[in-house]
């Protein structure tokens, strides 16, 4: 990927400014500034930052942190741990396999950003800087020495011998499994904290802290080390991840957050199906949400709803799920057969048309404009809850002293469906047909010249992706109690819609398993927590995609092959360490599915 002249000039300017800061103070003094700044930042969080409790989180208490002050403590603590690792503390040395200077700078920036975000939010919401108390001013000032000290540190020089040194031997299996368990617990804790944030300012600060901390550990190589660890312990890591996800509903005190978790799993599952079409095969499908609607309407029609014209044809859920997936597969074949001979923009236009046709059709099957099947704009309400093996998922259940509510029940069901979809995606992506999909994505003409039947291979991807979306749609119909045509459009104010699903795949990382899961989680959770974004979702998606295409076009979680394609120019850059994502990429590969 070539670099624009403007970007190159900005990069040179930033590099020159950083070079002027480096060496302005001796390295021991710089580290002392970092340590002092981190300790004082933590201490300042125990002071009151404002005089009124009108700012959420109650930052008026001296002696006990509250709300956003905990984020300052967390980022400052990570900064101090990183500094101790740079000083050679054996346990903490592994925090930055590729060097501690860059992570120190980013963590110092994270401490400053979270602190000053809180101070600015106080001033903006309460009406001026006069609402800051002495503790707030102390906090804002004390984080500055840490950032200055981090910027003044000289870059670490990587000698040839050090760069060529063999990788350390893996730890014993039980230690690695303990590390995986702790990592799963940490992931659950971070996700639970994010979803439990009670107000927008806390969630915004949480995003800032997580984003900059993740960037620090990515730059230092820790995330790459963890990715290698997870790959070595893949079966145990999958089991630990499943257990951590299953424990999530048990951490919630209300059904709302469990409902958010259910919707994230539904949209992530549909995004994985779209990832087969877009990420592995390279087909731009802009009407994919229609297959989710096909599955949802199919389940609603055979669920026994009194508003269904087939209310007497009620079938068990397992049969409804199979029927919904099969009907979606049939629609995928019927739509794909005449359209998949097109390529590029023409295929995208046709798929948009299919999505609009589906939306208009279900609106008109109301008994007036057409046969009475879908009840038109009113949809099919009163869809009964699922009953599996005599267990009614709509009824709360007791697990000791823990109450498992309705949405927690559906969360467990959707977690099983997600695991099935992940298994299908992984097995298909690593199979012969998966390699054919990737070959078509790279160069369809060359793939056909090598003997691959391009049309049949693309039709298989289209049909499989449609069936997975239909499977998720059958659960979605029961979770929401009703199915209406409004969500099944290309772009809408609320998910699901095709733009949302496509953004989740591109943002998370095309061709990977965990990428769409992460992308769907972010794109659903951020508008859910930040109410002001709910009317500007498309604008936010567009800005996010523009930034992503510029700074990380392979997505947050990179597919190894696509990472190499996007960073061919970086391979010749000597100052970027070679990582698992490809030689000299300086990037992270957390997922090898489809590679």
C-alpha positions in Angstrom: 0.0 0.0 0.0 1.5 3.3 -1.1 1.8 6.3 1.2 0.3 9.6 0.1 2.6 12.6 0.1 0.6 14.4 2.7 0.7 11.5 5.1 4.4 11.0 4.5 5.0 14.7 5.3 3.0 14.5 8.5 4.9 11.4 9.5 8.3 13.1 8.8 7.1 16.1 10.9 6.0 13.9 13.8 9.3 11.9 13.6 11.3 15.1 13.6 9.4 16.5 16.6 9.9 13.3 18.5 13.6 13.3 17.7 14.0 16.8 19.1 12.4 15.7 22.4 14.5 12.6 22.7 17.6 13.1 24.7 16.5 16.4 26.2 16.9 14.8 29.6 19.1 11.8 30.6 17.3 8.4 30.4 17.4 8.0 34.3 15.7 11.3 34.7 13.1 10.5 32.0 12.3 7.2 33.8 12.0 9.1 37.1 9.6 11.5 35.5 7.5 8.6 34.3 7.5 7.0 37.7 6.6 10.2 39.5 3.9 11.1 37.0 2.3 7.6 37.3 2.4 7.6 41.1 1.0 11.1 41.4 -1.7 10.4 38.9 -2.9 7.5 41.0 -2.7 9.6 44.2 -4.6 12.4 42.6 -7.5 10.1 41.8 -8.1 9.9 45.6 -8.8 13.6 45.7 -12.1 15.3 44.7 -12.1 16.6 41.1 -15.3 18.6 41.2 -17.5 20.1 43.9 -20.8 18.9 42.8 -22.3 15.4 42.4 -24.2 16.6 39.2 -21.4 15.1 37.2 -22.0 11.3 37.0 -19.8 9.1 39.1 -19.6 11.4 42.1 -16.1 12.7 41.9 -16.6 14.9 44.9 -15.3 12.3 47.5 -11.8 12.7 48.9 -10.2 9.4 49.9 -12.1 7.1 47.5 -12.0 7.2 43.7 -15.2 7.1 41.7 -16.3 6.7 38.1 -13.7 7.9 35.6 -11.1 8.3 38.2 -10.7 4.5 38.2 -9.6 4.7 34.6 -6.8 7.1 35.5 -5.7 4.6 38.2 -5.8 1.7 35.7 -3.8 3.4 33.0 -1.3 4.8 35.4 -0.9 1.4 37.0 -0.2 -0.2 33.6 2.3 2.6 32.9 4.2 1.8 36.1 4.1 -2.0 35.4 5.6 -1.3 32.0 8.3 0.9 33.5 9.2 -1.9 36.0 9.4 -4.3 33.0 11.7 -1.9 31.3 14.0 -2.0 34.3 14.3 -5.7 34.0 11.8 -7.1 36.6 11.7 -10.7 35.3 7.9 -11.2 35.6 7.2 -8.0 33.8 9.9 -8.2 31.2 7.6 -10.1 28.9 5.2 -7.2 28.6 7.1 -5.8 25.7 9.1 -8.4 23.7 9.9 -5.8 21.0 11.0 -3.0 23.4 9.5 -0.9 26.1 9.9 2.6 24.8 6.9 2.7 22.4 4.6 1.1 24.9 5.6 3.5 27.6 4.8 6.4 25.4 1.4 5.1 24.5 0.5 4.2 28.1 1.6 7.6 29.2 -0.6 9.1 26.5 -3.4 6.8 27.7 -3.0 8.1 31.3 -3.1 11.7 30.1 -6.0 11.2 27.7 -8.3 9.5 30.2 -7.5 12.2 32.9 -7.9 15.2 30.6 -11.0 13.6 29.0 -12.6 13.6 32.5 -11.6 17.1 33.3 -12.8 18.4 29.9 -16.1 16.5 30.4 -16.6 18.1 33.8 -16.0 21.6 32.4 -18.2 21.0 29.4 -21.2 19.5 31.3 -21.1 21.7 34.4 -20.4 25.0 32.6 -16.7 25.9 32.8 -13.3 25.2 34.4 -14.5 26.8 37.6 -16.2 23.5 38.4 -12.8 21.8 38.8 -11.5 21.6 42.3 -7.9 21.6 43.4 -7.7 17.8 43.0 -8.8 18.1 39.4 -6.1 20.6 38.6 -3.5 18.5 40.4 -4.5 15.5 38.4 -4.3 17.4 35.1 -0.8 18.7 35.9 0.7 15.5 37.3 0.2 13.4 34.2 2.2 15.8 32.1 5.7 14.8 33.5 4.9 11.1 32.7 4.2 11.9 29.0 7.3 14.2 28.7 9.5 11.6 30.3 8.2 8.9 28.0 8.7 11.0 24.9 12.2 12.0 26.0 13.4 8.4 26.3 15.7 7.4 23.5 14.5 4.7 21.1 15.8 1.2 21.9 18.4 0.0 19.6 17.9 -3.6 18.4 21.2 -5.2 17.6 21.5 -7.8 14.9 22.4 -10.5 17.4 19.3 -9.6 19.5 17.0 -9.6 16.5 18.3 -12.9 15.3 18.2 -14.6 18.7 16.1 -17.7 18.8 12.6 -17.5 20.3 12.5 -18.6 24.0 11.4 -22.2 24.6 7.6 -22.5 25.4 6.7 -22.8 29.1 5.4 -26.0 30.4 1.8 -26.9 29.2 0.2 -26.3 32.7 1.7 -22.8 32.9 0.5 -21.9 29.4 -2.9 -23.2 30.2 -2.9 -21.1 33.4 -2.0 -18.1 31.3 -4.8 -18.8 28.9 -7.2 -19.1 31.8 -6.1 -15.8 33.2 -6.4 -14.2 29.8 -10.0 -15.4 29.4 -10.8 -14.1 32.8 -9.3 -10.7 32.0 -11.3 -10.6 28.7 -14.5 -11.4 30.5 -13.7 -8.7 33.2 -13.0 -6.0 30.5 -16.1 -6.8 28.5 -18.3 -7.0 31.6 -16.9 -3.6 32.8 -17.6 -2.1 29.3 -21.1 -3.4 29.1 -21.9 -2.4 32.7 -20.8 1.3 32.3 -23.8 3.3 33.6 -23.3 6.5 31.6 -21.8 7.7 28.3 -18.8 9.6 29.7 -17.6 6.5 31.5 -17.9 4.3 28.4 -16.1 7.0 26.3 -13.3 7.0 28.8 -13.2 3.2 28.8 -12.9 3.2 25.0 -10.0 5.7 25.2 -8.2 3.7 27.8 -8.7 0.3 26.1 -7.8 1.6 22.6 -4.5 3.2 23.7 -3.5 0.4 26.0 -4.2 -2.2 23.2 -2.1 -0.1 20.9 0.7 0.0 23.4 0.8 -3.8 23.8 0.5 -4.2 20.1 3.5 -2.0 19.5 5.5 -3.8 22.2 4.7 -7.2 20.8 2.7 -8.6 23.8 -0.4 -9.2 21.7 1.6 -11.1 19.2 3.1 -13.2 22.0 -0.4 -13.9 23.3 -1.6 -14.8 19.8 1.2 -17.4 19.5 0.3 -18.8 23.0 -3.4 -19.1 22.0 -2.4 -20.9 18.8 -0.2 -23.4 20.7 -3.0 -24.0 23.2 -5.8 -23.7 20.6 -8.2 -26.4 22.0 -7.8 -25.3 25.6 -8.1 -21.6 24.5 -11.4 -22.3 22.7 -12.7 -24.1 25.8 -11.6 -21.3 28.1 -13.2 -18.7 25.8 -16.5 -20.6 25.7 -16.5 -20.9 29.5 -15.8 -17.2 29.9 -18.6 -16.3 27.5 -21.0 -18.7 29.3 -20.2 -17.0 32.6 -21.1 -13.5 31.2 -24.9 -13.7 31.9 -24.1 -14.8 35.5 -22.3 -11.5 36.1 -25.3 -9.4 35.2 -27.9 -8.0 37.6 -30.4 -7.1 35.0 -31.8 -8.6 31.8 -30.9 -5.5 29.7 -27.2 -6.2 29.5 -27.9 -9.9 28.8 -30.2 -8.8 26.0 -27.3 -6.7 24.6 -25.1 -9.8 24.8 -27.7 -11.9 22.9 -28.0 -9.3 20.1 -24.2 -9.1 19.8 -24.0 -12.8 19.3 -26.8 -12.8 16.7 -25.2 -10.0 14.7 -21.8 -11.5 15.1 -23.1 -14.9 13.8 -24.7 -13.2 10.8 -21.4 -11.3 10.2 -19.5 -14.6 10.2 -21.8 -15.9 7.5 -21.2 -12.7 5.5 -17.5 -13.1 6.0 -17.7 -16.3 3.9 -19.1 -14.3 1.0 -17.0 -11.1 1.4 -13.9 -12.1 3.4 -13.1 -15.5 1.9 -14.7 -15.3 -1.6 -14.4 -11.6 -2.3 -18.0 -11.1 -3.3 -19.5 -7.7 -2.3 -23.0 -8.6 -1.0 -24.9 -5.5 0.0 -28.3 -7.2 0.6 -27.1 -9.9 2.9 -29.4 -8.9 5.8 -32.4 -10.2 3.7 -31.3 -13.7 4.5 -31.5 -13.0 8.2 -35.0 -11.8 7.5 -35.9 -14.9 5.5 -34.8 -17.1 8.5 -36.7 -14.8 11.0 -39.9 -14.8 9.0 -39.7 -18.5 8.4 -39.4 -19.2 12.1 -42.2 -16.8 12.8 -44.6 -18.5 10.4 -44.1 -21.9 11.9 -43.8 -20.9 15.5 -47.5 -21.1 16.4 -48.0 -17.3 16.6 -51.7 -16.5 16.4 -50.9 -13.9 13.8 -49.3 -16.4 11.4 -51.4 -17.8 8.6 -49.9 -21.2 9.4 -50.5 -21.0 13.2 -51.7 -24.6 13.3 -48.5 -25.8 11.7 -46.4 -25.2 14.8 -43.1 -27.2 14.8 -40.4 -27.6 17.5 -37.6 -25.1 17.5 -35.0 -27.5 16.2 -37.2 -28.2 13.2 -37.9 -24.4 12.7 -34.1 -23.7 12.8 -33.5 -26.3 10.1 -36.4 -25.1 8.0 -35.2 -21.4 8.4 -31.6 -22.3 7.4 -32.9 -24.5 4.5 -35.3 -21.8 3.2 -32.5 -19.2 3.4 -30.2 -21.6 1.5 -32.8 -22.0 -1.2 -33.1 -18.2 -1.5 -29.4 -17.9 -1.7 -29.2 -20.3 -4.6 -32.2 -18.7 -6.4 -30.7 -15.2 -6.0 -27.1 -16.3 -6.6 -27.7 -18.5 -9.7 -28.6 -15.6 -12.0 -26.4 -12.9 -10.4 -23.1 -14.5 -9.6 -21.9 -14.4 -13.2 -21.5 -10.6 -12.5 -18.5 -9.1 -10.8 -17.5 -6.1 -8.8 -19.9 -3.1 -8.8 -22.5 -4.9 -10.9 -22.8 -7.7 -8.3 -23.1 -5.1 -5.5 -25.9 -3.3 -7.3 -27.8 -6.5 -7.9 -27.5 -7.6 -4.2 -28.8 -4.2 -3.1 -31.7 -4.7 -5.4 -32.4 -8.1 -3.8 -32.4 -6.6 -0.4 -34.9 -3.9 -1.4 -37.1 -6.5 -3.2 -37.2 -8.6 0.0 -38.1 -5.6 2.1 -40.8 -4.4 -0.3 -42.2 -7.9 -0.7 -42.7 -8.6 3.0 -44.4 -5.2 3.3 -46.9 -6.0 0.6 -47.8 -9.6 1.6 -50.5 -8.1 3.9 -53.7 -9.5 2.3 -54.4 -6.2 0.4 -51.5 -5.7 -2.0 -50.8 -9.5 -2.1 -51.5 -12.7 -0.2 -51.8 -12.4 3.5 -48.6 -14.1 4.7 -46.4 -11.6 6.5 -49.1 -9.1 7.7 -47.2 -6.3 5.9 -45.7 -3.5 7.9 -47.3 -4.9 11.1 -45.2 -8.0 10.9 -45.8 -11.2 12.9 -46.1 -10.5 16.6 -46.7 -12.7 19.6 -44.0 -15.2 18.7 -43.9 -17.7 21.6 -40.7 -18.5 23.5 -38.6 -21.5 22.6 -39.1 -24.7 24.5 -36.1 -27.1 24.4 -36.3 -30.5 26.1 -39.1 -29.3 28.3 -37.2 -26.1 29.3 -39.0 -22.9 28.6 -36.5 -20.2 27.7 -38.9 -17.5 28.4 -39.1 -18.4 32.1 -36.4 -17.4 34.6 -34.6 -20.2 36.3 -32.7 -20.5 39.5 -29.1 -21.7 39.6 -28.4 -21.7 43.4 -28.7 -18.1 44.4 -28.4 -16.8 40.8 -31.4 -16.1 38.7 -31.0 -16.8 35.1 -33.5 -14.6 33.2 -35.1 -14.9 29.8 -32.3 -13.2 27.9 -29.7 -15.2 29.7 -31.4 -18.3 28.5 -31.3 -17.1 25.0 -27.7 -16.0 25.4 -26.8 -19.6 26.2 -28.8 -20.9 23.2 -27.2 -18.3 20.9 -23.8 -19.1 22.2 -24.3 -22.7 21.0 -25.4 -21.5 17.6 -22.4 -19.2 17.4 -20.1 -22.1 18.1 -21.8 -24.1 15.4 -21.3 -21.3 12.9 -17.7 -20.9 14.0 -17.1 -24.6 13.4 -18.7 -24.4 10.0 -16.7 -21.4 9.0 -13.4 -22.8 10.2 -13.8 -26.2 8.6 -15.0 -24.7 5.4 -12.3 -22.1 5.3 -9.5 -24.6 5.7 -11.0 -27.2 3.3 -10.6 -27.6 -0.4 -13.6 -25.4 -1.1 -12.2 -22.8 1.2 -8.9 -22.7 -0.7 -11.0 -22.3 -3.9 -12.9 -19.4 -2.4 -9.6 -17.7 -1.5 -8.2 -18.3 -5.0 -11.3 -16.7 -6.5 -11.0 -13.7 -4.2 -7.3 -13.2 -5.2 -7.8 -13.6 -9.0 -10.9 -15.2 -10.4 -9.6 -15.5 -13.9 -6.4 -17.2 -12.7 -8.4 -19.5 -10.5 -10.6 -20.6 -13.4 -7.5 -21.1 -15.5 -6.3 -23.5 -12.9 -9.5 -25.6 -13.2 -11.7 -24.1 -10.5 -15.3 -23.8 -11.5 -15.8 -20.2 -10.5 -19.6 -20.0 -10.7 -20.2 -23.2 -8.7 -17.7 -22.2 -6.1 -19.2 -18.7 -5.6 -22.7 -20.1 -5.5 -21.6 -22.5 -2.7 -20.2 -19.6 -0.7 -23.4 -17.6 -1.3 -25.7 -20.4 -0.3 -23.7 -21.4 2.8 -23.5 -17.8 4.0 -27.3 -17.4 3.5 -28.1 -20.5 5.5 -25.9 -19.4 8.4 -27.8 -16.0 8.4 -31.1 -17.8 8.3 -30.1 -20.0 11.2 -29.4 -16.9 13.3 -32.6 -15.3 12.1 -34.7 -18.2 13.6 -33.3 -17.3 17.1 -33.7 -13.6 16.5 -37.4 -14.0 15.8 -38.0 -15.6 19.2 -35.8 -13.2 21.1 -37.7 -10.1 19.8 -41.2 -11.7 20.1 -42.0 -10.2 16.7 -40.7 -9.8 13.1 -41.3 -6.6 11.1 -39.8 -5.6 7.8 -38.2 -2.3 8.9 -34.7 -3.7 10.1 -34.1 -5.7 6.9 -32.8 -2.8 4.7 -29.4 -1.8 3.4 -29.0 1.1 5.8 -31.2 2.0 8.8 -31.0 3.8 12.1 -30.8 0.6 14.1 -29.1 -2.8 13.5 -29.3 -5.2 11.9 -28.9 -3.8 8.4 -26.5 -4.7 5.6 -24.3 -1.7 6.1 -23.9 -2.6 9.8 -23.0 -6.2 8.9 -20.5 -5.2 6.2 -18.9 -2.7 8.5 -18.5 -5.3 11.2 -16.7 -7.6 8.8 -14.4 -4.9 7.4 -13.7 -3.3 10.7 -13.0 -6.6 12.5 -11.0 -8.2 9.8 -12.1 -10.0 6.6 -11.3 -13.7 6.3 -10.9 -14.3 10.1 -13.1 -15.9 12.7 -12.6 -13.5 15.6 -12.6 -10.3 13.5 -16.4 -10.2 12.7 -17.1 -11.2 16.4 -15.1 -8.2 17.6 -16.4 -5.9 14.8 -20.1 -6.7 15.6 -19.5 -6.3 19.3 -18.0 -2.8 18.9 -20.5 -1.6 16.3 -23.5 -2.7 18.4 -22.2 -1.8 21.8 -20.9 1.7 20.9 -24.2 3.1 19.7 -26.0 1.3 22.5 -23.9 3.1 25.1 -23.5 6.4 23.3 -27.0 7.6 22.7 -25.9 10.6 20.7 -24.6 8.3 18.0 -27.8 6.5 17.4 -29.0 9.0 14.9 -25.6 9.2 13.2 -24.6 5.6 12.9 -23.9 5.7 9.2 -21.7 8.8 9.7 -19.8 7.1 12.5 -19.5 3.9 10.3 -18.1 6.0 7.4 -15.6 7.8 9.6 -14.5 4.6 11.2 -14.0 2.8 7.9 -12.1 5.8 6.4 -9.7 5.8 9.3 -9.4 2.0 9.2 -8.6 1.9 5.5 -5.9 4.5 6.0 -4.2 3.2 9.1 -5.1 -0.6 9.2 -6.7 -1.7 6.0 -6.5 -5.4 6.9 -8.9 -4.8 9.9 -8.3 -4.9 13.7 -7.6 -8.6 13.6 -5.7 -9.3 10.5 -5.8 -12.3 8.2 -2.2 -13.2 7.5 -2.4 -13.2 3.7 -4.3 -9.9 3.5 -1.9 -8.3 5.9 1.0 -9.2 3.6 -0.9 -7.7 0.6 -1.6 -4.4 2.3 1.9 -4.0 3.7 4.1 -5.0 0.9 5.9 -1.6 1.0 6.5 -2.0 4.7 8.4 -5.3 4.2 11.4 -3.4 3.1 11.4 -1.1 6.1 14.2 -2.2 8.5 12.8 -0.6 11.7 9.7 -2.7 11.8 10.1 -6.1 13.6 9.0 -9.2 11.8 5.9 -10.7 13.4 3.5 -13.5 12.8 1.4 -11.5 10.4 4.2 -11.6 7.8 7.8 -10.5 7.4 8.4 -7.0 8.5 4.7 -6.1 8.8 5.0 -4.7 12.3 1.4 -5.9 12.7 -0.5 -8.5 14.6 -2.2 -11.6 13.4 -4.6 -13.0 16.0 -6.4 -15.3 13.7 -5.2 -17.7 11.0 -8.6 -18.9 9.8 -8.7 -18.6 6.0 -5.0 -18.0 5.8 
